[in-house]
Amino acid sequence: MFSGIVEEMGVVKAFEKGLPGGTLNLMASTTLQDLHVGESISVSGVCLTVVAIGAQDFSVDVSNETLGVTTLGALHVGTAVNLERAMKLNERIGGHLVSGHVDGVGIVRERQQDGHATLLTIETPHTLMPYCVKKGSVTVDGISLTVNHVSDNTFSIAVIPHTAKVTTLGIRHPGDSVNIETDLIGKYVERLLQASGHIPPKSPTVIDQDYLQKRGLI
């Protein structure tokens, strides 16, 4: 579990891809402190397991499923990523509860200045829009943010100068893809309402050739 408060930006040092998935090697400093093999770490909002640690870097394994449903598949050497170690329960939660399980990929459609803040408008998959609530929480590339505005297929966020400086949102521009995780509590509420019969259940996912191709499984 994470809080969505990014600790630092790391840099992709190497990315080896193969049939079973890939191994991502990342250069870092702050997040290496007290980091152990087997622990979870958030990489641009994706919860991954540390498999090796060096003096200035660490490695994580990435499955084909993760490569297919997040932005990690497009990473290359030199790309910046947001890093956050797993949350400790005896510390303040500066953001909100973040699982690191990405719900979908959004696309930045607009970037504009509003005083000191940068306003980003993100086009989001239709299935995720019901969980995007004005003044509610959303996670973009692992960053806990507040939703400012919601339309049929987009939501907007305001990025303060500090967040723009210490995360990848400072270098995101129209056309860039970002990982989206909606509010965990909202998803639990929906599931409880479905189980009690107050709202109809979602249609089951169809595993067809198109589904497999989009996730890089064939």
N, C-alpha and C positions, 0 to 999 in steps of 0.2 A: 504494500500500500504506500502511496505517495501523497504529497500535499500540493503538487503543482507549482512549488517554488523552486525554480531552477537554481542549481548551485554554481554551475559554470558552463561555458561552451567548450566542448571537446572538438577534436579534429580527426577525421578518418585518416588513419595511417596506412591501412591495407584492408582490402575486402576480397576474400577468396570465396568464389561461388562454385558449387558443384551440384550433383543430382539431389543429394539429401537436403540442400539448403545452402547456407554460407556461414563463414566465420568473419566477424567484423572486429578489427583491431583499432582501438581509439586512443589517441594521445590525450592525457588529462593531468591535472595536478591536485586540485582540492578534493575531487571525488575519489582519489586513490587512497586518501587517509582512512585508515581503519576499514578498508575494503577487503573482503575475503572471497576466495573461490566458493561458488555455490550460492552467493547472495544475489538478490534481485537488484537491478538498477534500471532506471528509466532513461531511454535513449530517444530523445525527441518524442516523448509520450508513449513509447513502447516498452513494456516491462520485459526485460531480458535477464538471463542468468549469466553471471561472471564465470568464465571457464579457465582463465589464466590472467596473471597479474605480473607486469614488469615494473621496472624502476620509474618509467614515465608513461606507461600505457597499460591497457587491459584489453581482454578479448571476450567476446560473447558469441554464442552460436545463434543463428537465425534460421528458423524453419522456412520451407517453401510457402507455407500458408501465410506466415507473417510478411514475407517478401511480396506476396501477391495482394495483400489487403491493407498495406501501409505504404508510406513513402520510402521506407528503408531500401526497397529494391532499386531505387534510383540513385542511391548514394555512390560517391566515387572518392578517390583519394583527394584529400584537401577540403572536403565538404565539412562545414561546421554543424554540430549537433548539440542539442540541449541535454544536459546531464543532471540527474538527481538521484542520490542514494535513497534507499528505502527509509520511510519515516519511522522515527522512534516515538513510542506512545507517551513518553514522559516530557515531550517538547510541545511548544505551541504549534498549532496548525494554522499557518499563515494564509493558506489558500482554501482548498476544500478536499474532500476525500477523492483521491484519484487512484484507479486500479491499475492503470497502464495497459488496459485492454482496449485497443483502438476500435471505435465503432465504424469508422469510415474515413475516407479521404475527401477533404474539401479543396476548393481552388480560390485563391485570392483574386477578387474581381476589381476592387478599388482600393487605392491608398491615397489618403489626403491628410493634410495638416489641419488641426483644430487647436490653435494656440500652441502650447508645448506638446500636446498629445498627438499621436498618429492614429488616425481612424482607418481600420481595415474592414472591408466588407468581404465576407467569405461565402461563396456558393457551396451549399451543403447538400448531400444526398437527401432526396425527399423523405426517406424513411427516418431520418434523424431530426427533421425539423420539429416534430411534436415535442421533443425533449428540450428544445431551445426556447427559453422563456425570458422575456425582458426582465432585467435585473437578476436573472438567475446565473448560475455558474456553468462554465464550459471550459474544456481543456483543449488548447491548440498547440500542437507540437510539444506537449508536456507542460504547458504553462497554464496555471489557473487564472482565468479571466472572467470578467463580468460582461454579460450580454447587454449591449446598449439598445439595439433595435433589431426587430425581427420582421422579415417579409415572407412571401410564400416559399422562397428557396434560398434565402440568404440570411445571415445575421451579421451584426457589426460589433466590433470591440474597440475600445480606446486603449492604446498602448502608451503608457507614460514613458518619459525619457529614460528612466533607470532600466525599465524592462527592455526597451529597445536597445540599450547599450549592452546588457549582459545576456541577452538571448538572441536567437536567430530571427525573431520578429523584426529586428532592426534592419534586416537585409532582405525581408520578404517583399516581393513586388507582384503586381497583377500577372496572373498566369502561373504563379508558383503553387505547388501542391503542399498541403499541410495535413497532419494527422489530427483527427477530431475524436474526442471522447466526451460524450454527454454526461450529465449529472447522474451519478450512481443511484442516488435516492429516488430519482424519478423513474428509473427502470424497475426498481424494486416495487414501487407503488403500482406501476402498470401491471406487473406480474401478479401481485396480490389481487388487484381488481379483476384480472382475467380468471384467476383461480376461483374467485367468489361468484363469477358469472355476471358481474356488473358491466364488463365490456367484453366484446368478442375476442377470442385468441387470434394471434397473428397466423397468417398462412404459412405452412411449413416451407422451408427452403428447398428448392428443387436443385438437386445435384445433377446437372447436365453438362454437355461439352462446353457451353459458354461459361458456366460457373467455374469449371476446372481451368479453362484457358485464362480467364481473368486473374486467377490466383497462381498462374505459372506451374500448375500441377501436370499439364500435358503439353 
